[in-house]
């Protein structure tokens, strides 16, 4: 029953299961069904009963994650208005490394030259330099020099190990090569860096393969004296050829 001032009282229509009496600023209250226009709630109705529950998962726009479970030990990643993402669990010593336009991921650090030693543990990582001086790379095929690195060339006859100078090298960079294979080695200029030369004393190279070994055990050390272009022979072992 509804009060109507000095008028006769009014009576609502009967409410159905789960309906509630809802007021109005312009008229009598009436029984109505509660709804969730954005779909964030579900309702369970019965005789004189009404239950309400969150829709799971809660979407990001309403402060949720959009996911029902999260990977154990994974790191939660923001994805804008989309559901959050979760990394795989990192193993001992792995670190989270980013990527352009992709999610970061746990990755094991590595040393391409073998000059760095990694000791991983649960939530720990120790890093040490292996030995001293220039790191050495062992190869049986042609390859490219890396600044401040040595190459042990073990190519077999009749294959010659062609070792290409770095495309870019700051002044003061040092490279070394030691030959142990019967195929020998040959240093080549970078195809993308014009004007690279090697000075062996007062002899200046003029070809694209300026320096080569002649016997097993031939070795050489080069110093970059003009960034990217000019290399001087600091020391040499054997009867090397310069062209």
C-alpha positions as CSV (number, residue, x, y, z in Angstrom):
1,X,0.0,0.0,0.0
2,X,1.2,3.5,-0.9
3,X,0.4,6.8,0.8
4,X,-1.0,9.4,-1.5
5,X,-1.3,12.5,0.8
6,X,-5.0,13.4,1.3
7,X,-6.0,11.1,-1.6
8,X,-6.9,7.5,-1.3
9,X,-4.0,5.1,-0.7
10,X,-2.7,3.3,-3.7
11,X,-1.6,-0.3,-4.1
12,X,1.2,-1.7,-6.2
13,X,1.0,-4.5,-8.6
14,X,2.2,-7.8,-7.1
15,X,5.9,-8.3,-7.4
16,X,7.3,-11.4,-9.1
17,X,10.1,-13.6,-7.9
18,X,13.2,-11.5,-7.1
19,X,11.7,-8.2,-7.9
20,X,12.3,-5.3,-5.5
21,X,10.3,-2.1,-4.8
22,X,12.1,0.7,-6.6
23,X,11.3,4.4,-6.1
24,X,10.7,7.1,-8.7
25,X,11.1,10.8,-8.4
26,X,7.9,11.4,-10.5
27,X,5.5,8.7,-9.2
28,X,4.7,5.8,-7.0
29,X,7.4,3.2,-6.4
30,X,6.9,-0.1,-8.2
31,X,8.2,-3.6,-8.2
32,X,11.0,-3.9,-10.8
33,X,13.7,-6.3,-11.9
34,X,17.3,-5.3,-11.2
35,X,19.5,-5.5,-14.3
36,X,23.3,-5.2,-15.1
37,X,23.4,-3.2,-18.4
38,X,27.2,-3.7,-18.7
39,X,27.0,-7.4,-17.8
40,X,29.2,-7.2,-14.7
41,X,26.7,-8.9,-12.4
42,X,24.5,-12.0,-12.5
43,X,21.3,-12.4,-10.5
44,X,19.6,-15.4,-9.0
45,X,15.9,-15.0,-8.2
46,X,13.5,-17.1,-6.2
47,X,10.4,-16.8,-4.0
48,X,11.1,-13.7,-1.8
49,X,14.9,-14.0,-2.6
50,X,17.5,-12.3,-4.7
51,X,21.2,-13.0,-5.0
52,X,23.8,-11.0,-6.9
53,X,27.3,-12.1,-8.0
54,X,30.2,-10.6,-9.9
55,X,30.7,-12.0,-13.5
56,X,34.1,-13.7,-13.4
57,X,36.6,-12.7,-14.7
58,X,36.1,-8.9,-14.1
59,X,37.1,-7.0,-17.3
60,X,40.0,-4.6,-17.2
61,X,37.8,-1.6,-17.7
62,X,36.2,-2.3,-14.3
63,X,39.4,-2.8,-12.5
64,X,39.8,-6.6,-13.1
65,X,42.3,-8.6,-15.0
66,X,40.0,-10.3,-17.5
67,X,41.5,-13.7,-16.5
68,X,40.3,-16.4,-14.1
69,X,43.8,-17.7,-13.2
70,X,47.3,-16.3,-13.3
71,X,50.5,-18.4,-13.9
72,X,52.2,-19.4,-10.7
73,X,55.5,-17.4,-10.4
74,X,54.7,-15.6,-13.6
75,X,54.9,-11.8,-14.0
76,X,51.7,-10.0,-14.8
77,X,51.9,-7.8,-17.9
78,X,49.7,-4.8,-18.8
79,X,48.0,-5.1,-22.2
80,X,46.1,-1.8,-22.4
81,X,42.4,-2.4,-22.4
82,X,42.8,-6.1,-23.1
83,X,43.1,-8.9,-20.6
84,X,46.3,-8.9,-18.7
85,X,49.0,-11.3,-19.8
86,X,51.3,-13.4,-17.6
87,X,54.8,-14.6,-18.4
88,X,56.0,-18.2,-18.0
89,X,57.7,-18.7,-14.7
90,X,61.4,-17.8,-14.9
91,X,64.0,-20.5,-14.0
92,X,67.0,-20.0,-11.8
93,X,69.1,-17.0,-12.9
94,X,66.9,-16.0,-15.8
95,X,66.2,-12.3,-16.2
96,X,63.2,-10.5,-17.7
97,X,64.2,-9.0,-21.1
98,X,62.1,-6.6,-23.1
99,X,61.4,-6.6,-26.8
100,X,60.1,-4.0,-29.2
101,X,56.3,-4.4,-29.7
102,X,56.3,-7.7,-27.9
103,X,55.9,-8.8,-24.3
104,X,59.0,-9.1,-22.2
105,X,60.0,-12.7,-21.3
106,X,62.3,-14.5,-18.9
107,X,65.6,-15.4,-20.8
108,X,68.9,-17.0,-19.9
109,X,71.9,-14.6,-20.5
110,X,74.6,-16.0,-22.8
111,X,78.1,-15.0,-23.9
112,X,78.5,-15.3,-27.6
113,X,82.3,-15.3,-27.3
114,X,82.4,-17.5,-24.2
115,X,84.3,-14.8,-22.3
116,X,81.6,-14.3,-19.6
117,X,80.7,-17.0,-17.1
118,X,77.2,-17.0,-15.5
119,X,76.4,-18.8,-12.2
120,X,72.6,-18.9,-11.7
121,X,70.7,-19.8,-8.6
122,X,67.2,-19.2,-7.1
123,X,66.6,-15.5,-7.5
124,X,70.4,-14.9,-8.0
125,X,72.9,-14.5,-10.8
126,X,76.6,-14.2,-10.6
127,X,78.6,-12.9,-13.6
128,X,82.4,-13.1,-14.0
129,X,84.9,-12.6,-16.8
130,X,86.6,-15.8,-17.9
131,X,90.4,-15.4,-17.9
132,X,92.0,-12.2,-19.0
133,X,93.0,-10.4,-22.2
134,X,91.1,-10.8,-25.5
135,X,88.5,-13.6,-25.6
136,X,89.1,-16.2,-28.3
137,X,86.6,-17.8,-30.7
138,X,87.4,-21.2,-32.3
139,X,86.2,-21.7,-35.9
140,X,86.6,-24.2,-38.7
141,X,84.9,-22.1,-41.3
142,X,84.8,-18.5,-42.6
143,X,83.5,-15.9,-40.1
144,X,83.5,-12.3,-39.1
145,X,85.8,-10.6,-36.6
146,X,84.3,-9.0,-33.5
147,X,86.2,-6.0,-32.1
148,X,88.7,-6.9,-29.3
149,X,88.4,-10.6,-30.0
150,X,90.8,-13.3,-31.3
151,X,90.0,-16.1,-33.7
152,X,91.6,-19.6,-33.7
153,X,91.2,-20.6,-37.4
154,X,91.3,-24.4,-37.9
155,X,90.2,-24.8,-41.5
156,X,91.4,-27.9,-43.3
157,X,92.8,-28.2,-46.8
158,X,91.7,-27.1,-49.4
159,X,89.3,-24.7,-47.6
160,X,90.7,-21.3,-46.5
161,X,89.1,-19.7,-43.5
162,X,88.1,-16.2,-44.7
163,X,88.0,-13.8,-41.7
164,X,86.2,-10.6,-42.5
165,X,87.2,-7.3,-40.7
166,X,84.5,-5.6,-38.6
167,X,82.1,-3.3,-40.5
168,X,82.6,-0.7,-37.8
169,X,85.5,-0.4,-35.4
170,X,86.4,2.4,-33.0
171,X,90.0,3.6,-33.0
172,X,92.0,1.4,-30.6
173,X,90.1,-1.8,-31.4
174,X,92.3,-4.9,-31.5
175,X,91.8,-8.2,-33.3
176,X,94.0,-11.3,-33.5
177,X,94.1,-14.5,-35.5
178,X,96.0,-17.7,-35.0
179,X,96.0,-20.5,-37.6
180,X,96.1,-24.2,-36.7
181,X,94.5,-25.8,-39.7
182,X,96.1,-26.9,-43.0
183,X,93.7,-24.7,-44.9
184,X,95.1,-21.6,-43.5
185,X,93.4,-18.2,-43.1
186,X,92.8,-15.1,-45.1
187,X,91.7,-11.7,-43.8
188,X,89.1,-9.9,-46.0
189,X,87.8,-6.3,-45.9
190,X,84.2,-5.7,-45.0
191,X,82.0,-5.6,-48.1
192,X,79.9,-2.8,-46.6
193,X,82.8,-0.5,-45.5
194,X,84.7,1.2,-48.4
195,X,88.3,2.0,-48.0
196,X,89.4,-0.6,-45.4
197,X,93.2,-1.3,-45.6
198,X,95.9,-3.0,-43.6
199,X,99.3,-1.5,-43.1
200,X,102.1,-4.1,-42.7
201,X,105.0,-1.8,-41.8
202,X,105.3,0.5,-44.8
203,X,103.3,-1.8,-47.1
204,X,99.7,-0.7,-47.6
205,X,97.2,-3.3,-48.8
206,X,95.1,-2.7,-51.9
207,X,92.9,-5.8,-52.4
208,X,89.8,-7.1,-50.8
209,X,91.8,-9.9,-49.2
210,X,94.8,-7.9,-47.9
211,X,96.4,-10.4,-45.5
212,X,96.9,-14.2,-45.6
213,X,98.8,-17.0,-43.9
214,X,101.2,-19.3,-45.7
215,X,101.8,-22.0,-43.0
216,X,100.2,-23.7,-40.0
217,X,100.9,-21.5,-36.9
218,X,100.9,-18.2,-38.7
219,X,99.4,-15.5,-36.5
220,X,98.8,-11.7,-36.5
221,X,97.6,-8.9,-34.3
222,X,95.9,-5.8,-35.8
223,X,95.2,-2.4,-34.3
224,X,92.5,-0.1,-35.7
225,X,94.2,3.4,-36.0
226,X,91.5,5.1,-38.1
227,X,87.9,4.3,-37.1
228,X,86.4,1.6,-39.4
229,X,89.1,1.8,-42.0
230,X,92.8,1.6,-41.3
231,X,94.4,-1.3,-39.4
232,X,98.1,-1.6,-38.5
233,X,99.9,-4.9,-37.9
234,X,101.3,-4.9,-34.4
235,X,102.9,-8.3,-34.4
236,X,103.1,-11.2,-36.8
237,X,104.2,-14.8,-36.8
238,X,105.2,-16.6,-40.0
239,X,105.7,-15.4,-43.6
240,X,102.4,-13.6,-44.2
241,X,101.4,-12.2,-47.6
242,X,100.1,-8.7,-48.1
243,X,98.2,-7.7,-51.3
